[in-house]
Amino acid sequence: MGKAQVGSLAPGRVVGDGRYRLLAQFGVDERGDAHLWRARDGQLKRDVALTLLVGDPADPEAARLARRTLERATHASKFGHGGVARVLDVLALGSGITSSEGLLGVVVAEWTKGSDLVDLVAQRPVAPAAAARMVQALAEAVEQAHQNGLVLGLDHPQRLRLTPNGALKLAFPGPLPEATLRDDVKALGAVLYLLLTGRWALPGGPPAIQPAPTTPQGRIVPPRQLIPTVPADLSALAVRTIEDGGNGGIRTSAAILRVLDQVAEEEERTQLIKAVGGDPSEAEGTVWTTKKPVKDVARRRKLALGVTVLVVATVVILAWGGLMLINVFQGDSKVSGPTINVAAPPASSQPASQPPASSPAPPPSSPALGDAVDPKSVSVYNPEGKGDNPGRAKNATDGDPGTVWKTEQYKQQFPTIKPGVGLVVTFRDPINLSQVKVSGGTAGTKVEIRSATQKDPDLADTKVVGNGDLQDGDTTIPLAQPTQGEYFIVWITQLGGTDGEYLTQIGDLSFLPAG
């Protein structure tokens, strides 16, 4: 499919006979020129997920491939499962879209609230038990779809979202023309690998995620060799599901479910024993046990509830502790080299027999920058309250670093007291943001740049597009890639200061678009 019309896709554009207004882009599956957007249905006044098939209508091969994807999406509209967003409509050339739109088709699905899978693994991998349960729910959807002869096409991480209740969901349906049932199964292994390691193990992944390393023989390095705390059974499951060939491969979602059901229950049981001070001989020094898994439904529910509470508490504690440790040991942020996964052990503790891995691709060069764009307005963004010093928010965009906006002073660090606080800026017209420059910021502050589709969104409906640590003087925070939008949030996830006097101030913000 052609790419000539991609540049015309921007927030505010209306597609589908004037019905759907584009709000924010959530990814691109480049293998089929499928652009994934959140949009507003002007007729029914609700948000929807759009998979836009971009291409030249005069290209017969591109048109044929698009028709195949639309046919598959039409069949999927009859499929109902909690792990797959419901397909609401399928638009084709001459039936919902015109040749002048630069599109070959549109798949319209219900909007899935929550967060991106890419955002989920951006900071650190997921705990093994949680990863197993998340993939298990997705595998159940695949198994039911395959029993109905349907291919879901979930082999791209940006097509998936994490719902508020912690379940993975295929948010942007629209399988590629040549996708097979086997591709769905391999995708389950790749999603498990991603959750455990933060790496993507299939071709065609997004630039924001590093590819899985491989051995000199071209084999995928098992998750356990990257992160030794990953249980051996779960590590082997991921690799055996992804790789073709051999007698040990896993080729059906039913087989994946059988393994996940056992290992998830055993991990939950082990965590619960450790948490409540059970028999150390059963839990210490091992992650999996060989005892028969719990089959009683009531006991399984109690285990799941107990582990859910433990996981939530642990995540909050580890998130704070991890950020503090990174801040202490990070060193010079300007030193070049591959990114080190914070969950991986230092080089000295790696097994001597670990095969060398291929180096990750170097980051793309920074785009040329245009002149800074002044926001139309700025206000304090605090989803859990009225905000910190809202009357001083305008000081952060008045062009004078000497006039500052600052947070309240806190006795506890984020996210212990709350997830964060920040500033939301609104532009008169959408800009293609590339960098944010922070002047007069408090050193030690950790900041995320988030895109939004409205002035006061839920935090779960925003998207992380860049992050950085503030230094003394000026700090430039580059975005992973230029992002179109009208609303952006400078979100503080860790305050400056120490010893019960945590506070951050910002002198001035500059928003630099791609040139």
ABEGO torsion letter per residue (X at the ends): XBAAAAAABBBGBBBGGGABBBABBAEBBAAAGBBBBBBBBAAAGBBBBBBBBBEBAABAAAAAAAAAAAAAAAAAAABBBAABBBBABBBBBGBGBBAAAGBAEBBBBBBBBEBBAAAAAAABBBBAAAAAAAAAAAAAAAAAAAAAGBBAGAABAAABBBBAAGBBBBABBGBBAABBAAAAAAAAAAAAAAAAAGBBABBGBBAABBBBBBBAAGBBBBAAAABAABBAAAAAAAAAAABBEEAABBABAAAAAAAAAAAAAAAAAAAAAAAAGBBAAAABGBABBABBBBABAAAAAAAAAAAAAAAAAAAAAAAAAAAAAAAAAAEBAABBEBBBBAABBBAAABBAABBBBBBBBBBBBBBBBBBBBBBABBBBBBAABAEBGAAAAAAAAAGBAABBBBBBBBABBOAAABAEBBBBBBBABBBBBABBBBBGBBBGBBBBBBBBABABBBAAABBBABBBBBBBEBBBBBBABBBBEABBBBBBABBBEBGGBBBBBBABBBBBBBX
